[in-house]
Amino acid sequence: MTDADGTFQLPMPPQVQAPTVLGEAAAVRLGDAYDLMESLDSSSVDLLITSPPYWGHRSYGREHNWKIHEEWQRAGGTVETPPPYEWYRKAGGVLGLEPFPDWYVAHLVEIFERARPRLKGTASVWVNVGDTYFARWSSIRESGRQGLGDNARVRRRTPMGDYRQEKQLLMIPARFAIAMQARRWILRNDVIWFKPNVPPRPEADRLRLSHEHFFHFVLRPKEGRAKYHYDLAAVEPRAHDVIEVPVRAGQDGHSATFPADLIRPRILSSCPPGGLVLDPFCGTGRALAVAVQNGRRAIGFDVSPEFAKAARGTAGGTVAPAKGNARARRAIVKPGTPGGRIRKSNGAR
Ligand SMILES: C[S@@+](CC[C@H](N)C(=O)[O-])C[C@H]1O[C@@H](n2cnc3c(N)ncnc32)[C@H](O)[C@@H]1O
């Protein structure tokens, strides 16, 4: 079998060779994930799997207000108190381009909080986040992976202070995971995605950053231990929490596309057959396509019309504008009989 970028060759396990027709099981909605969470039925999502824009990496071609922290301070805010996402966005801020990592983390957590009522009690949330080194002057690309492609860049001066010091590894994934825990999410795994083929870097005083984090969160029940769908038989051999998957240029040449081999085991293990997979930052729609190819239904959101269109091409769904939710809903086929297991807690950690 070959996937959209012509590189994926693994056969699908027999139990998931569902005769799903791409285009009937997936939908793509155009807009901000913050708003579009409201378009989902409550308790409908089995698995949220996503990779949000990383902090300070890319603008995805969007206009950003580079003076936003000055405006926040004029409005009475401080660096230490992040503005709510609604204020930030209204003032021209773009997710991922926050002047401070803590603001970015706060906005991400706000968006995942809005997903919470849409999740089934047995759902999982998998979030892939990468880290960044602090530089007072950083360059932000319009698109593309580091070292892959020669894309347009803007230079921005990032305010220094506190732990934001030259050459500092910012530990953004850890800050995000801890902030999620503080909002009652249960962290089940911190999977290290080892990327064996990251391009060489010019720095001669540190090792190459060649891993990213893939966090697995579940809901904390009102009482007792978390119970959620999980099929350990569907993960990689040996079930280790370090996974080696090469990075590949995306199907649009440069986008940060999910490698199918990275997400397929997450989808198979954390979403029952016929269940609903949500990628609220779906980019080119790789998670939707892998979900549908494996007998799950899928919904993706993306704020960029280009990516939403690309996702539609990948997953075969409808591209619905923010207000076209009914239309998008019609593109979703009825679920198959949900299978899988609810994993009973046996006290193991
Ligand atoms: C890291 S990429 C995701 C790539 C994706 N995993 C794939 O396989 O192609 C992040 C995506 O989030 C989108 N995005 C950024 N801010 C957003 C927002 N507020 N709401 C929805 N999508 C957003 C970007 O347009 C981009 O496509």
The ligand as an SDF file (V2000), in Angstrom:
LIG
                    3D

 27 29  0  0  0  0  0  0  0  0999 V2000
    2.0840   21.3850   12.7900 C   0  0  0  0  0  0  0  0  0  0  0  0
    0.8620   21.7110   11.5790 S   0  0  0  0  0  0  0  0  0  0  0  0
   -0.0440   20.2250   11.5610 C   0  0  0  0  0  0  0  0  0  0  0  0
    0.4260   19.2840   10.4970 C   0  0  0  0  0  0  0  0  0  0  0  0
   -0.4090   18.0200   10.4210 C   0  0  0  0  0  0  0  0  0  0  0  0
   -0.1770   17.1660   11.5710 N   0  0  0  0  0  0  0  0  0  0  0  0
   -0.1470   17.2320    9.1190 C   0  0  0  0  0  0  0  0  0  0  0  0
    0.0710   16.0310    9.1880 O   0  0  0  0  0  0  0  0  0  0  0  0
   -0.1460   17.8450    8.0530 O   0  0  0  0  0  0  0  0  0  0  0  0
   -0.1970   22.8200   12.4000 C   0  0  0  0  0  0  0  0  0  0  0  0
   -1.4260   23.2340   11.6190 C   0  0  0  0  0  0  0  0  0  0  0  0
   -2.2430   24.0140   12.4770 O   0  0  0  0  0  0  0  0  0  0  0  0
   -2.9000   24.9970   11.7030 C   0  0  0  0  0  0  0  0  0  0  0  0
   -3.3320   26.0410   12.6540 N   0  0  0  0  0  0  0  0  0  0  0  0
   -2.6030   27.0140   13.2250 C   0  0  0  0  0  0  0  0  0  0  0  0
   -3.3580   27.7240   14.0850 N   0  0  0  0  0  0  0  0  0  0  0  0
   -4.6020   27.1660   14.0670 C   0  0  0  0  0  0  0  0  0  0  0  0
   -5.8110   27.4240   14.7600 C   0  0  0  0  0  0  0  0  0  0  0  0
   -5.8920   28.4150   15.6460 N   0  0  0  0  0  0  0  0  0  0  0  0
   -6.8760   26.6310   14.5120 N   0  0  0  0  0  0  0  0  0  0  0  0
   -6.8070   25.6170   13.6060 C   0  0  0  0  0  0  0  0  0  0  0  0
   -5.6910   25.3440   12.8960 N   0  0  0  0  0  0  0  0  0  0  0  0
   -4.5860   26.0980   13.1540 C   0  0  0  0  0  0  0  0  0  0  0  0
   -1.8560   25.4210   10.6940 C   0  0  0  0  0  0  0  0  0  0  0  0
   -2.4700   26.0170    9.5600 O   0  0  0  0  0  0  0  0  0  0  0  0
   -1.1730   24.0800   10.3840 C   0  0  0  0  0  0  0  0  0  0  0  0
   -1.7790   23.4840    9.2800 O   0  0  0  0  0  0  0  0  0  0  0  0
  1  2  1  0
  2  3  1  0
  2 10  1  0
  3  4  1  0
  4  5  1  0
  5  6  1  0
  5  7  1  0
  7  8  2  0
  7  9  1  0
 10 11  1  0
 11 12  1  0
 11 26  1  0
 12 13  1  0
 13 14  1  0
 13 24  1  0
 14 15  1  0
 14 23  1  0
 15 16  2  0
 16 17  1  0
 17 18  1  0
 17 23  2  0
 18 19  1  0
 18 20  2  0
 20 21  1  0
 21 22  2  0
 22 23  1  0
 24 25  1  0
 24 26  1  0
 26 27  1  0
M  CHG  2   2   1   9  -1
M  END
$$$$
